[in-house]
Amino acid sequence: MNVSFDHLSLSAINPQRMKDFLCDLLGFEVGSRPGLPFDGYFLYAGDKDVVHIFPHRASHEQQQSEVSGVTEQNIVHHVSFYSDDFDEVMVRIATLNLNYSMNTVPDSSVKQIFVRAPENLIIEIQGVPKGL
């Protein structure tokens, strides 16, 4: 199973200020994002979205699950990885008896799993289940 970093997701009190800062500092470009039910920005390095920024209160309220736990003190909402063996990830989650939530990225076959790691960090793992 190969796993790679996918993106950093930030819950910002002032998303535009965060976007401007990161674009100015690191040369990211604002790019397209799926039809998510909240505002925000996807920042790209070349053709890859590497930072997702959304309003703090909008966070992932639509996901309402035991693993989505943005508080007033976290700006980093979650860290995301992509796995080329999504089914293996599901086996590992079951083996570890982890609570998780799962979404499908709008207009795609990509699934997202969210689990809570130690220190209250949310880990997202993206992938495409076999057979899709």
N, CA, C and O atoms as a printed pandas DataFrame, in Angstrom:
     atom_number atom_name residue_name chain_id  residue_number  x_coord  y_coord  z_coord
0              1         N          MET        A               1    0.858   -1.177    0.000
1              2        CA          MET        A               1    0.000    0.000    0.000
2              3         C          MET        A               1    0.898    1.231    0.000
3              4         O          MET        A               1    1.770    1.362    0.859
4              5         N          ASN        A               2    0.693    2.129   -0.950
5              6        CA          ASN        A               2    1.429    3.388   -0.995
6              7         C          ASN        A               2    0.545    4.499   -0.459
7              8         O          ASN        A               2   -0.628    4.603   -0.819
8              9         N          VAL        A               3    1.113    5.326    0.404
9             10        CA          VAL        A               3    0.394    6.456    0.992
10            11         C          VAL        A               3    1.210    7.706    0.739
11            12         O          VAL        A               3    2.434    7.691    0.871
12            13         N          SER        A               4    0.535    8.797    0.375
13            14        CA          SER        A               4    1.232   10.060    0.151
14            15         C          SER        A               4    0.439   11.195    0.770
15            16         O          SER        A               4   -0.766   11.078    0.992
16            17         N          PHE        A               5    1.125   12.295    1.049
17            18        CA          PHE        A               5    0.467   13.485    1.576
18            19         C          PHE        A               5   -0.470   14.020    0.509
19            20         O          PHE        A               5   -0.134   14.029   -0.675
20            21         N          ASP        A               6   -1.644   14.464    0.928
21            22        CA          ASP        A               6   -2.587   15.009   -0.043
22            23         C          ASP        A               6   -2.756   16.508    0.131
23            24         O          ASP        A               6   -2.461   17.262   -0.797
24            25         N          HIS        A               7   -3.225   16.970    1.297
25            26        CA          HIS        A               7   -3.399   18.409    1.493
26            27         C          HIS        A               7   -3.494   18.743    2.974
27            28         O          HIS        A               7   -3.710   17.869    3.815
28            29         N          LEU        A               8   -3.329   20.017    3.272
29            30        CA          LEU        A               8   -3.530   20.569    4.605
30            31         C          LEU        A               8   -4.827   21.355    4.563
31            32         O          LEU        A               8   -5.053   22.123    3.628
32            33         N          SER        A               9   -5.676   21.176    5.553
33            34        CA          SER        A               9   -6.954   21.881    5.605
34            35         C          SER        A               9   -6.957   22.804    6.815
35            36         O          SER        A               9   -6.730   22.362    7.941
36            37         N          LEU        A              10   -7.215   24.090    6.580
37            38        CA          LEU        A              10   -7.171   25.092    7.643
38            39         C          LEU        A              10   -8.543   25.691    7.892
39            40         O          LEU        A              10   -9.245   26.081    6.959
40            41         N          SER        A              11   -8.910   25.757    9.148
41            42        CA          SER        A              11  -10.137   26.420    9.582
42            43         C          SER        A              11   -9.740   27.818   10.030
43            44         O          SER        A              11   -9.171   27.984   11.109
44            45         N          ALA        A              12  -10.031   28.816    9.221
45            46        CA          ALA        A              12   -9.523   30.168    9.468
46            47         C          ALA        A              12  -10.640   31.127    9.865
47            48         O          ALA        A              12  -11.731   31.102    9.295
48            49         N          ILE        A              13  -10.352   31.961   10.840
49            50        CA          ILE        A              13  -11.299   33.003   11.232
50            51         C          ILE        A              13  -11.464   33.999   10.089
51            52         O          ILE        A              13  -12.563   34.498    9.849
52            53         N          ASN        A              14  -10.368   34.289    9.382
53            54        CA          ASN        A              14  -10.411   35.178    8.224
54            55         C          ASN        A              14   -9.802   34.431    7.025
55            56         O          ASN        A              14   -8.611   34.572    6.748
56            57         N          PRO        A              15  -10.612   33.644    6.321
57            58        CA          PRO        A              15  -10.080   32.835    5.223
58            59         C          PRO        A              15   -9.381   33.638    4.129
59            60         O          PRO        A              15   -8.370   33.193    3.587
60            61         N          GLN        A              16   -9.911   34.822    3.800
61            62        CA          GLN        A              16   -9.289   35.609    2.737
62            63         C          GLN        A              16   -7.891   36.067    3.143
63            64         O          GLN        A              16   -6.966   36.045    2.331
64            65         N          ARG        A              17   -7.742   36.475    4.381
65            66        CA          ARG        A              17   -6.425   36.907    4.869
66            67         C          ARG        A              17   -5.438   35.741    4.828
67            68         O          ARG        A              17   -4.289   35.912    4.421
68            69         N          MET        A              18   -5.890   34.548    5.254
69            70        CA          MET        A              18   -5.032   33.364    5.224
70            71         C          MET        A              18   -4.652   33.027    3.786
71            72         O          MET        A              18   -3.492   32.728    3.500
72            73         N          LYS        A              19   -5.633   33.076    2.881
73            74        CA          LYS        A              19   -5.383   32.796    1.463
74            75         C          LYS        A              19   -4.343   33.765    0.911
75            76         O          LYS        A              19   -3.369   33.353    0.281
76            77         N          ASP        A              20   -4.559   35.060    1.155
77            78        CA          ASP        A              20   -3.636   36.075    0.645
78            79         C          ASP        A              20   -2.227   35.856    1.181
79            80         O          ASP        A              20   -1.250   35.952    0.438
80            81         N          PHE        A              21   -2.128   35.562    2.473
81            82        CA          PHE        A              21   -0.822   35.349    3.097
82            83         C          PHE        A              21   -0.096   34.176    2.443
83            84         O          PHE        A              21    1.065   34.300    2.053
84            85         N          LEU        A              22   -0.780   33.036    2.324
85            86        CA          LEU        A              22   -0.130   31.847    1.766
86            87         C          LEU        A              22    0.200   32.008    0.290
87            88         O          LEU        A              22    1.240   31.539   -0.172
88            89         N          CYS        A              23   -0.682   32.667   -0.448
89            90        CA          CYS        A              23   -0.393   32.917   -1.869
90            91         C          CYS        A              23    0.794   33.862   -2.017
91            92         O          CYS        A              23    1.670   33.657   -2.858
92            93         N          ASP        A              24    0.805   34.895   -1.189
93            94        CA          ASP        A              24    1.908   35.857   -1.261
94            95         C          ASP        A              24    3.226   35.232   -0.822
95            96         O          ASP        A              24    4.260   35.449   -1.455
96            97         N          LEU        A              25    3.194   34.463    0.249
97            98        CA          LEU        A              25    4.421   33.891    0.800
98            99         C          LEU        A              25    4.955   32.739   -0.043
99           100         O          LEU        A              25    6.155   32.661   -0.307
100          101         N          LEU        A              26    4.068   31.849   -0.462
101          102        CA          LEU        A              26    4.512   30.610   -1.096
102          103         C          LEU        A              26    4.195   30.510   -2.583
103          104         O          LEU        A              26    4.565   29.535   -3.238
104          105         N          GLY        A              27    3.511   31.519   -3.114
105          106        CA          GLY        A              27    3.225   31.514   -4.541
106          107         C          GLY        A              27    2.110   30.581   -4.966
107          108         O          GLY        A              27    1.989   30.258   -6.148
108          109         N          PHE        A              28    1.288   30.141   -4.014
109          110        CA          PHE        A              28    0.142   29.310   -4.377
110          111         C          PHE        A              28   -0.821   30.105   -5.242
111          112         O          PHE        A              28   -0.846   31.334   -5.188
112          113         N          GLU        A              29   -1.604   29.406   -6.031
113          114        CA          GLU        A              29   -2.649   30.008   -6.853
114          115         C          GLU        A              29   -3.996   29.470   -6.388
115          116         O          GLU        A              29   -4.119   28.289   -6.061
116          117         N          VAL        A              30   -5.003   30.335   -6.357
117          118        CA          VAL        A              30   -6.356   29.882   -6.036
118          119         C          VAL        A              30   -6.877   29.103   -7.233
119          120         O          VAL        A              30   -6.801   29.570   -8.369
120          121         N          GLY        A              31   -7.409   27.908   -6.971
121          122        CA          GLY        A              31   -7.901   27.069   -8.053
122          123         C          GLY        A              31   -9.288   26.531   -7.779
123          124         O          GLY        A              31   -9.948   26.919   -6.816
124          125         N          SER        A              32   -9.712   25.637   -8.640
125          126        CA          SER        A              32  -11.070   25.093   -8.550
126          127         C          SER        A              32  -11.215   24.198   -7.326
127          128         O          SER        A              32  -10.250   23.624   -6.822
128          129         N          ARG        A              33  -12.470   24.103   -6.867
129          130        CA          ARG        A              33  -12.799   23.215   -5.758
130          131         C          ARG        A              33  -14.142   22.578   -6.060
131          132         O          ARG        A              33  -14.950   23.148   -6.794
132          133         N          PRO        A              34  -14.387   21.396   -5.499
133          134        CA          PRO        A              34  -15.671   20.743   -5.769
134          135         C          PRO        A              34  -16.826   21.537   -5.184
135          136         O          PRO        A              34  -16.614   22.475   -4.417
136          137         N          GLY        A              35  -18.029   21.168   -5.538
137          138        CA          GLY        A              35  -19.226   21.881   -5.087
138          139         C          GLY        A              35  -19.550   21.635   -3.629
139          140         O          GLY        A              35  -20.594   21.070   -3.306
140          141         N          LEU        A              36  -18.666   22.053   -2.757
141          142        CA          LEU        A              36  -18.865   21.864   -1.317
142          143         C          LEU        A              36  -19.921   22.829   -0.790
143          144         O          LEU        A              36  -20.116   23.903   -1.359
144          145         N          PRO        A              37  -20.605   22.453    0.296
145          146        CA          PRO        A              37  -21.701   23.293    0.804
146          147         C          PRO        A              37  -21.245   24.427    1.721
147          148         O          PRO        A              37  -22.027   24.908    2.540
148          149         N          PHE        A              38  -19.996   24.855    1.594
149          150        CA          PHE        A              38  -19.494   25.977    2.382
150          151         C          PHE        A              38  -18.433   26.701    1.568
151          152         O          PHE        A              38  -17.832   26.125    0.660
152          153         N          ASP        A              39  -18.206   27.970    1.900
153          154        CA          ASP        A              39  -17.226   28.784    1.186
154          155         C          ASP        A              39  -15.809   28.350    1.528
155          156         O          ASP        A              39  -15.580   27.613    2.487
156          157         N          GLY        A              40  -14.881   28.815    0.736
157          158        CA          GLY        A              40  -13.487   28.537    1.026
158          159         C          GLY        A              40  -12.633   28.636   -0.220
159          160         O          GLY        A              40  -13.095   29.041   -1.286
160          161         N          TYR        A              41  -11.385   28.260   -0.059
161          162        CA          TYR        A              41  -10.406   28.330   -1.140
162          163         C          TYR        A              41   -9.621   27.033   -1.198
163          164         O          TYR        A              41   -9.321   26.433   -0.166
164          165         N          PHE        A              42   -9.290   26.602   -2.405
165          166        CA          PHE        A              42   -8.314   25.548   -2.612
166          167         C          PHE        A              42   -7.105   26.236   -3.230
167          168         O          PHE        A              42   -7.213   26.868   -4.281
168          169         N          LEU        A              43   -5.955   26.112   -2.575
169          170        CA          LEU        A              43   -4.718   26.707   -3.073
170          171         C          LEU        A              43   -3.886   25.623   -3.737
171          172         O          LEU        A              43   -3.722   24.523   -3.208
172          173         N          TYR        A              44   -3.369   25.957   -4.899
173          174        CA          TYR        A              44   -2.635   24.996   -5.711
174          175         C          TYR        A              44   -1.160   25.359   -5.801
175          176         O          TYR        A              44   -0.789   26.532   -5.859
176          177         N          ALA        A              45   -0.328   24.318   -5.811
177          178        CA          ALA        A              45    1.083   24.412   -6.176
178          179         C          ALA        A              45    1.173   23.660   -7.499
179          180         O          ALA        A              45    1.133   22.430   -7.522
180          181         N          GLY        A              46    1.291   24.383   -8.581
181          182        CA          GLY        A              46    1.219   23.747   -9.897
182          183         C          GLY        A              46   -0.189   23.243  -10.131
183          184         O          GLY        A              46   -1.153   23.999  -10.013
184          185         N          ASP        A              47   -0.310   21.960  -10.466
185          186        CA          ASP        A              47   -1.640   21.400  -10.742
186          187         C          ASP        A              47   -2.218   20.626   -9.559
187          188         O          ASP        A              47   -3.206   19.908   -9.713
188          189         N          LYS        A              48   -1.606   20.768   -8.372
189          190        CA          LYS        A              48   -2.046   20.020   -7.188
190          191         C          LYS        A              48   -2.576   20.958   -6.114
191          192         O          LYS        A              48   -1.904   21.915   -5.729
192          193         N          ASP        A              49   -3.795   20.677   -5.628
193          194        CA          ASP        A              49   -4.322   21.438   -4.494
194          195         C          ASP        A              49   -3.615   20.947   -3.232
195          196         O          ASP        A              49   -3.649   19.758   -2.913
196          197         N          VAL        A              50   -2.977   21.871   -2.521
197          198        CA          VAL        A              50   -2.182   21.485   -1.355
198          199         C          VAL        A              50   -2.688   22.089   -0.049
199          200         O          VAL        A              50   -2.383   21.573    1.027
200          201         N          VAL        A              51   -3.457   23.175   -0.127
201          202        CA          VAL        A              51   -4.028   23.790    1.074
202          203         C          VAL        A              51   -5.492   24.103    0.806
203          204         O          VAL        A              51   -5.833   24.723   -0.201
204          205         N          HIS        A              52   -6.352   23.667    1.720
205          206        CA          HIS        A              52   -7.780   23.991    1.667
206          207         C          HIS        A              52   -8.070   24.914    2.847
207          208         O          HIS        A              52   -7.691   24.614    3.979
208          209         N          ILE        A              53   -8.731   26.021    2.588
209          210        CA          ILE        A              53   -9.059   26.993    3.639
210          211         C          ILE        A              53  -10.566   27.195    3.633
211          212         O          ILE        A              53  -11.174   27.373    2.578
212          213         N          PHE        A              54  -11.158   27.164    4.812
213          214        CA          PHE        A              54  -12.592   27.401    4.913
214          215         C          PHE        A              54  -12.874   28.207    6.165
215          216         O          PHE        A              54  -12.057   28.221    7.086
216          217         N          PRO        A              55  -14.024   28.884    6.218
217          218        CA          PRO        A              55  -14.356   29.692    7.396
218          219         C          PRO        A              55  -14.446   28.822    8.640
219          220         O          PRO        A              55  -14.988   27.717    8.603
220          221         N          HIS        A              56  -13.912   29.327    9.730
221          222        CA          HIS        A              56  -13.849   28.573   10.983
222          223         C          HIS        A              56  -15.194   27.981   11.361
223          224         O          HIS        A              56  -15.270   26.788   11.655
224          225         N          ARG        A              57  -16.232   28.754   11.365
225          226        CA          ARG        A              57  -17.543   28.266   11.799
226          227         C          ARG        A              57  -18.168   27.319   10.786
227          228         O          ARG        A              57  -18.968   26.463   11.164
228          229         N          ALA        A              58  -17.825   27.450    9.513
229          230        CA          ALA        A              58  -18.394   26.558    8.501
230          231         C          ALA        A              58  -17.759   25.185    8.596
231          232         O          ALA        A              58  -18.358   24.175    8.227
232          233         N          SER        A              59  -16.525   25.168    9.103
233          234        CA          SER        A              59  -15.695   23.964    9.148
234          235         C          SER        A              59  -16.352   22.816    8.408
235          236         O          SER        A              59  -16.583   22.914    7.202
236          237         N          HIS        A              60  -16.645   21.778    9.071
237          238        CA          HIS        A              60  -17.302   20.665    8.405
238          239         C          HIS        A              60  -18.585   20.354    9.151
239          240         O          HIS        A              60  -18.868   19.200    9.471
240          241         N          GLU        A              61  -19.369   21.409    9.431
241          242        CA          GLU        A              61  -20.621   21.201   10.148
242          243         C          GLU        A              61  -21.516   20.229    9.403
243          244         O          GLU        A              61  -22.303   19.508   10.016
244          245         N          GLN        A              62  -21.399   20.207    8.074
245          246        CA          GLN        A              62  -22.237   19.311    7.294
246          247         C          GLN        A              62  -21.854   17.854    7.521
247          248         O          GLN        A              62  -22.640   16.957    7.220
248          249         N          GLN        A              63  -20.664   17.608    8.047
249          250        CA          GLN        A              63  -20.222   16.235    8.256
250          251         C          GLN        A              63  -20.674   15.680    9.597
251          252         O          GLN        A              63  -20.599   14.470    9.810
252          253         N          GLN        A              64  -21.132   16.509   10.488
253          254        CA          GLN        A              64  -21.546   16.142   11.840
254          255         C          GLN        A              64  -21.255   14.685   12.178
255          256         O          GLN        A              64  -22.062   13.797   11.905
256          257         N          SER        A              65  -20.105   14.457   12.770
257          258        CA          SER        A              65  -19.749   13.114   13.206
258          259         C          SER        A              65  -18.885   13.237   14.432
259          260         O          SER        A              65  -18.444   14.328   14.794
260          261         N          GLU        A              66  -18.645   12.107   15.072
261          262        CA          GLU        A              66  -17.828   12.167   16.273
262          263         C          GLU        A              66  -16.373   12.477   15.994
263          264         O          GLU        A              66  -15.619   12.741   16.930
264          265         N          VAL        A              67  -15.949   12.454   14.737
265          266        CA          VAL        A              67  -14.549   12.748   14.457
266          267         C          VAL        A              67  -14.314   14.176   14.007
267          268         O          VAL        A              67  -13.158   14.585   13.901
268          269         N          SER        A              68  -15.350   14.953   13.737
269          270        CA          SER        A              68  -15.108   16.334   13.318
270          271         C          SER        A              68  -15.152   17.215   14.549
271          272         O          SER        A              68  -16.233   17.500   15.063
272          273         N          GLY        A              69  -13.995   17.654   15.034
273          274        CA          GLY        A              69  -13.955   18.355   16.301
274          275         C          GLY        A              69  -13.173   19.644   16.263
275          276         O          GLY        A              69  -12.193   19.787   16.994
276          277         N          VAL        A              70  -13.574   20.586   15.433
277          278        CA          VAL        A              70  -12.895   21.874   15.412
278          279         C          VAL        A              70  -13.244   22.621   16.686
279          280         O          VAL        A              70  -14.411   22.698   17.068
280          281         N          THR        A              71  -12.251   23.160   17.330
281          282        CA          THR        A              71  -12.487   23.978   18.512
282          283         C          THR        A              71  -11.959   25.367   18.238
283          284         O          THR        A              71  -11.358   25.616   17.193
284          285         N          GLU        A              72  -12.178   26.259   19.157
285          286        CA          GLU        A              72  -11.673   27.623   19.005
286          287         C          GLU        A              72  -10.156   27.631   18.888
287          288         O          GLU        A              72   -9.589   28.595   18.372
288          289         N          GLN        A              73   -9.482   26.579   19.354
289          290        CA          GLN        A              73   -8.034   26.598   19.376
290          291         C          GLN        A              73   -7.372   25.890   18.216
291          292         O          GLN        A              73   -6.161   26.040   18.054
292          293         N          ASN        A              74   -8.085   25.118   17.386
293          294        CA          ASN        A              74   -7.366   24.535   16.270
294          295         C          ASN        A              74   -7.614   25.291   14.992
295          296         O          ASN        A              74   -8.748   25.513   14.569
296          297         N          ILE        A              75   -6.496   25.682   14.386
297          298        CA          ILE        A              75   -6.560   26.231   13.040
298          299         C          ILE        A              75   -6.372   25.094   12.039
299          300         O          ILE        A              75   -6.954   25.119   10.955
300          301         N          VAL        A              76   -5.563   24.099   12.400
301          302        CA          VAL        A              76   -5.402   22.944   11.521
302          303         C          VAL        A              76   -6.578   22.023   11.788
303          304         O          VAL        A              76   -6.685   21.425   12.858
304          305         N          HIS        A              77   -7.446   21.918   10.814
305          306        CA          HIS        A              77   -8.624   21.063   10.975
306          307         C          HIS        A              77   -8.249   19.600   10.772
307          308         O          HIS        A              77   -8.614   18.746   11.580
308          309         N          HIS        A              78   -7.523   19.309    9.702
309          310        CA          HIS        A              78   -7.106   17.932    9.477
310          311         C          HIS        A              78   -5.926   17.880    8.515
311          312         O          HIS        A              78   -5.634   18.844    7.808
312          313         N          VAL        A              79   -5.261   16.739    8.507
313          314        CA          VAL        A              79   -4.196   16.447    7.562
314          315         C          VAL        A              79   -4.714   15.313    6.693
315          316         O          VAL        A              79   -5.314   14.361    7.193
316          317         N          SER        A              80   -4.479   15.417    5.394
317          318        CA          SER        A              80   -5.041   14.439    4.467
318          319         C          SER        A              80   -3.946   13.665    3.741
319          320         O          SER        A              80   -2.920   14.221    3.350
320          321         N          PHE        A              81   -4.192   12.377    3.574
321          322        CA          PHE        A              81   -3.311   11.500    2.820
322          323         C          PHE        A              81   -4.132   10.801    1.748
323          324         O          PHE        A              81   -5.346   10.648    1.878
324          325         N          TYR        A              82   -3.454   10.379    0.692
325          326        CA          TYR        A              82   -4.109    9.606   -0.363
326          327         C          TYR        A              82   -3.525    8.204   -0.335
327          328         O          TYR        A              82   -2.305    8.044   -0.288
328          329         N          SER        A              83   -4.370    7.196   -0.364
329          330        CA          SER        A              83   -3.918    5.807   -0.409
330          331         C          SER        A              83   -4.326    5.177   -1.730
331          332         O          SER        A              83   -5.441    5.379   -2.212
332          333         N          ASP        A              84   -3.408    4.411   -2.309
333          334        CA          ASP        A              84   -3.746    3.702   -3.541
334          335         C          ASP        A              84   -4.452    2.376   -3.253
335          336         O          ASP        A              84   -4.794    1.638   -4.177
336          337         N          ASP        A              85   -4.668    2.077   -1.969
337          338        CA          ASP        A              85   -5.395    0.860   -1.583
338          339         C          ASP        A              85   -6.420    1.213   -0.506
339          340         O          ASP        A              85   -6.228    0.928    0.676
340          341         N          PHE        A              86   -7.497    1.830   -0.937
341          342        CA          PHE        A              86   -8.540    2.309   -0.029
342          343         C          PHE        A              86   -9.144    1.158    0.779
343          344         O          PHE        A              86   -9.470    1.323    1.955
344          345         N          ASP        A              87   -9.290    0.001    0.147
345          346        CA          ASP        A              87   -9.873   -1.147    0.841
346          347         C          ASP        A              87   -8.982   -1.602    2.000
347          348         O          ASP        A              87   -9.490   -1.998    3.049
348          349         N          GLU        A              88   -7.683   -1.550    1.823
349          350        CA          GLU        A              88   -6.753   -1.891    2.903
350          351         C          GLU        A              88   -6.886   -0.905    4.061
351          352         O          GLU        A              88   -6.814   -1.298    5.226
352          353         N          VAL        A              89   -7.076    0.358    3.745
353          354        CA          VAL        A              89   -7.285    1.363    4.797
354          355         C          VAL        A              89   -8.518    0.998    5.621
355          356         O          VAL        A              89   -8.491    1.074    6.849
356          357         N          MET        A              90   -9.590    0.604    4.950
357          358        CA          MET        A              90  -10.811    0.226    5.662
358          359         C          MET        A              90  -10.573   -0.983    6.567
359          360         O          MET        A              90  -11.107   -1.039    7.675
360          361         N          VAL        A              91   -9.783   -1.943    6.109
361          362        CA          VAL        A              91   -9.447   -3.109    6.931
362          363         C          VAL        A              91   -8.686   -2.662    8.172
363          364         O          VAL        A              91   -8.969   -3.123    9.278
364          365         N          ARG        A              92   -7.730   -1.771    7.992
365          366        CA          ARG        A              92   -6.942   -1.297    9.138
366          367         C          ARG        A              92   -7.807   -0.532   10.134
367          368         O          ARG        A              92   -7.636   -0.678   11.345
368          369         N          ILE        A              93   -8.727    0.276    9.636
369          370        CA          ILE        A              93   -9.629    1.019   10.522
370          371         C          ILE        A              93  -10.473    0.037   11.336
371          372         O          ILE        A              93  -10.677    0.227   12.535
372          373         N          ALA        A              94  -10.959   -1.008   10.676
373          374        CA          ALA        A              94  -11.756   -2.022   11.381
374          375         C          ALA        A              94  -10.909   -2.763   12.411
375          376         O          ALA        A              94  -11.360   -3.006   13.530
376          377         N          THR        A              95   -9.689   -3.120   12.035
377          378        CA          THR        A              95   -8.794   -3.834   12.947
378          379         C          THR        A              95   -8.494   -3.004   14.188
379          380         O          THR        A              95   -8.426   -3.533   15.297
380          381         N          LEU        A              96   -8.315   -1.704   13.994
381          382        CA          LEU        A              96   -8.022   -0.802   15.114
382          383         C          LEU        A              96   -9.283   -0.366   15.857
383          384         O          LEU        A              96   -9.203    0.326   16.872
384          385         N          ASN        A              97  -10.449   -0.773   15.348
385          386        CA          ASN        A              97  -11.732   -0.427   15.962
386          387         C          ASN        A              97  -11.900    1.084   16.114
387          388         O          ASN        A              97  -12.310    1.573   17.167
388          389         N          LEU        A              98  -11.575    1.815   15.045
389          390        CA          LEU        A              98  -11.661    3.274   15.069
390          391         C          LEU        A              98  -13.033    3.751   14.615
391          392         O          LEU        A              98  -13.627    3.181   13.700
392          393         N          ASN        A              99  -13.530    4.794   15.257
393          394        CA          ASN        A              99  -14.709    5.491   14.752
394          395         C          ASN        A              99  -14.271    6.318   13.551
395          396         O          ASN        A              99  -13.162    6.853   13.529
396          397         N          TYR        A             100  -15.132    6.419   12.564
397          398        CA          TYR        A             100  -14.789    7.197   11.376
398          399         C          TYR        A             100  -16.056    7.731   10.740
399          400         O          TYR        A             100  -17.163    7.267   11.014
400          401         N          SER        A             101  -15.862    8.714    9.889
401          402        CA          SER        A             101  -16.948    9.160    9.022
402          403         C          SER        A             101  -16.428    9.086    7.595
403          404         O          SER        A             101  -15.227    9.203    7.351
404          405         N          MET        A             102  -17.350    8.890    6.656
405          406        CA          MET        A             102  -16.951    8.765    5.260
406          407         C          MET        A             102  -17.830    9.655    4.395
407          408         O          MET        A             102  -19.040    9.751    4.596
408          409         N          ASN        A             103  -17.196   10.295    3.439
409          410        CA          ASN        A             103  -17.882   11.139    2.461
410          411         C          ASN        A             103  -17.401   10.762    1.071
411          412         O          ASN        A             103  -16.363   10.122    0.906
412          413         N          THR        A             104  -18.168   11.168    0.088
413          414        CA          THR        A             104  -17.736   11.085   -1.303
414          415         C          THR        A             104  -17.506   12.507   -1.786
415          416         O          THR        A             104  -18.359   13.374   -1.596
416          417         N          VAL        A             105  -16.355   12.754   -2.412
417          418        CA          VAL        A             105  -16.073   14.069   -2.975
418          419         C          VAL        A             105  -17.092   14.314   -4.086
419          420         O          VAL        A             105  -17.258   13.472   -4.968
420          421         N          PRO        A             106  -17.780   15.465   -4.051
421          422        CA          PRO        A             106  -18.789   15.732   -5.076
422          423         C          PRO        A             106  -18.229   15.581   -6.495
423          424         O          PRO        A             106  -17.105   15.994   -6.781
424          425         N          ASP        A             107  -19.025   14.991   -7.359
425          426        CA          ASP        A             107  -18.686   14.824   -8.776
426          427         C          ASP        A             107  -17.458   13.953   -9.011
427          428         O          ASP        A             107  -16.738   14.153   -9.988
428          429         N          SER        A             108  -17.208   12.977   -8.116
429          430        CA          SER        A             108  -16.062   12.087   -8.300
430          431         C          SER        A             108  -16.345   10.745   -7.635
431          432         O          SER        A             108  -17.368   10.573   -6.971
432          433         N          SER        A             109  -15.436    9.805   -7.818
433          434        CA          SER        A             109  -15.544    8.512   -7.139
434          435         C          SER        A             109  -14.625    8.445   -5.925
435          436         O          SER        A             109  -14.515    7.397   -5.289
436          437         N          VAL        A             110  -13.965    9.555   -5.600
437          438        CA          VAL        A             110  -13.042    9.595   -4.467
438          439         C          VAL        A             110  -13.826    9.597   -3.159
439          440         O          VAL        A             110  -14.739   10.398   -2.961
440          441         N          LYS        A             111  -13.448    8.684   -2.276
441          442        CA          LYS        A             111  -14.023    8.611   -0.933
442          443         C          LYS        A             111  -13.053    9.260    0.046
443          444         O          LYS        A             111  -11.838    9.246   -0.155
444          445         N          GLN        A             112  -13.614    9.825    1.104
445          446        CA          GLN        A             112  -12.823   10.426    2.175
446          447         C          GLN        A             112  -13.225    9.754    3.481
447          448         O          GLN        A             112  -14.411    9.647    3.793
448          449         N          ILE        A             113  -12.237    9.305    4.236
449          450        CA          ILE        A             113  -12.472    8.764    5.571
450          451         C          ILE        A             113  -11.819    9.729    6.551
451          452         O          ILE        A             113  -10.693   10.178    6.334
452          453         N          PHE        A             114  -12.527   10.046    7.624
453          454        CA          PHE        A             114  -11.986   10.904    8.674
454          455         C          PHE        A             114  -11.921   10.110    9.968
455          456         O          PHE        A             114  -12.919    9.537   10.404
456          457         N          VAL        A             115  -10.734   10.077   10.587
457          458        CA          VAL        A             115  -10.549    9.437   11.887
458          459         C          VAL        A             115   -9.827   10.413   12.808
459          460         O          VAL        A             115   -9.113   11.305   12.351
460          461         N          ARG        A             116  -10.023   10.232   14.097
461          462        CA          ARG        A             116   -9.357   11.099   15.063
462          463         C          ARG        A             116   -8.099   10.395   15.569
463          464         O          ARG        A             116   -8.140    9.248   16.013
464          465         N          ALA        A             117   -6.984   11.117   15.489
465          466        CA          ALA        A             117   -5.705   10.623   15.978
466          467         C          ALA        A             117   -5.470   11.159   17.392
467          468         O          ALA        A             117   -6.233   11.999   17.867
468          469         N          PRO        A             118   -4.428   10.684   18.064
469          470        CA          PRO        A             118   -4.080   11.277   19.364
470          471         C          PRO        A             118   -3.873   12.783   19.234
471          472         O          PRO        A             118   -3.592   13.293   18.150
472          473         N          GLU        A             119   -4.013   13.473   20.341
473          474        CA          GLU        A             119   -3.855   14.929   20.398
474          475         C          GLU        A             119   -4.974   15.650   19.661
475          476         O          GLU        A             119   -4.838   16.831   19.340
476          477         N          ASN        A             120   -6.085   14.956   19.387
477          478        CA          ASN        A             120   -7.270   15.561   18.778
478          479         C          ASN        A             120   -7.070   15.965   17.311
479          480         O          ASN        A             120   -7.820   16.788   16.785
480          481         N          LEU        A             121   -6.069   15.390   16.661
481          482        CA          LEU        A             121   -5.821   15.678   15.253
482          483         C          LEU        A             121   -6.723   14.799   14.397
483          484         O          LEU        A             121   -6.848   13.600   14.646
484          485         N          ILE        A             122   -7.339   15.386   13.404
485          486        CA          ILE        A             122   -8.178   14.631   12.487
486          487         C          ILE        A             122   -7.343   14.259   11.263
487          488         O          ILE        A             122   -6.693   15.106   10.651
488          489         N          ILE        A             123   -7.380   12.981   10.925
489          490        CA          ILE        A             123   -6.669   12.461    9.762
490          491         C          ILE        A             123   -7.706   12.093    8.706
491          492         O          ILE        A             123   -8.666   11.374    8.987
492          493         N          GLU        A             124   -7.504   12.587    7.502
493          494        CA          GLU        A             124   -8.341   12.204    6.363
494          495         C          GLU        A             124   -7.528   11.289    5.468
495          496         O          GLU        A             124   -6.354   11.552    5.207
496          497         N          ILE        A             125   -8.144   10.223    4.999
497          498        CA          ILE        A             125   -7.515    9.359    4.018
498          499         C          ILE        A             125   -8.441    9.301    2.816
499          500         O          ILE        A             125   -9.610    8.931    2.931
500          501         N          GLN        A             126   -7.905    9.672    1.663
501          502        CA          GLN        A             126   -8.682    9.656    0.424
502          503         C          GLN        A             126   -8.278    8.456   -0.417
503          504         O          GLN        A             126   -7.153    7.965   -0.327
504          505         N          GLY        A             127   -9.200    7.999   -1.222
505          506        CA          GLY        A             127   -8.896    6.924   -2.146
506          507         C          GLY        A             127  -10.133    6.528   -2.919
507          508         O          GLY        A             127  -11.227    7.042   -2.687
508          509         N          VAL        A             128   -9.939    5.606   -3.840
509          510        CA          VAL        A             128  -11.047    5.087   -4.638
510          511         C          VAL        A             128  -11.165    3.597   -4.326
511          512         O          VAL        A             128  -10.238    2.832   -4.592
512          513         N          PRO        A             129  -12.299    3.182   -3.766
513          514        CA          PRO        A             129  -12.481    1.757   -3.484
514          515         C          PRO        A             129  -12.395    0.934   -4.767
515          516         O          PRO        A             129  -12.768    1.399   -5.844
516          517         N          LYS        A             130  -11.898   -0.296   -4.634
517          518        CA          LYS        A             130  -11.825   -1.182   -5.804
518          519         C          LYS        A             130  -13.221   -1.412   -6.342
519          520         O          LYS        A             130  -14.183   -1.514   -5.580
520          521         N          GLY        A             131  -13.326   -1.491   -7.634
521          522        CA          GLY        A             131  -14.616   -1.722   -8.259
522          523         C          GLY        A             131  -15.349   -0.448   -8.633
523          524         O          GLY        A             131  -16.430   -0.514   -9.219
524          525         N          LEU        A             132  -14.782    0.727   -8.307
525          526        CA          LEU        A             132  -15.425    1.991   -8.703
526          527         C          LEU        A             132  -14.669    2.626   -9.846
527          528         O          LEU        A             132  -15.053    3.696  -10.321
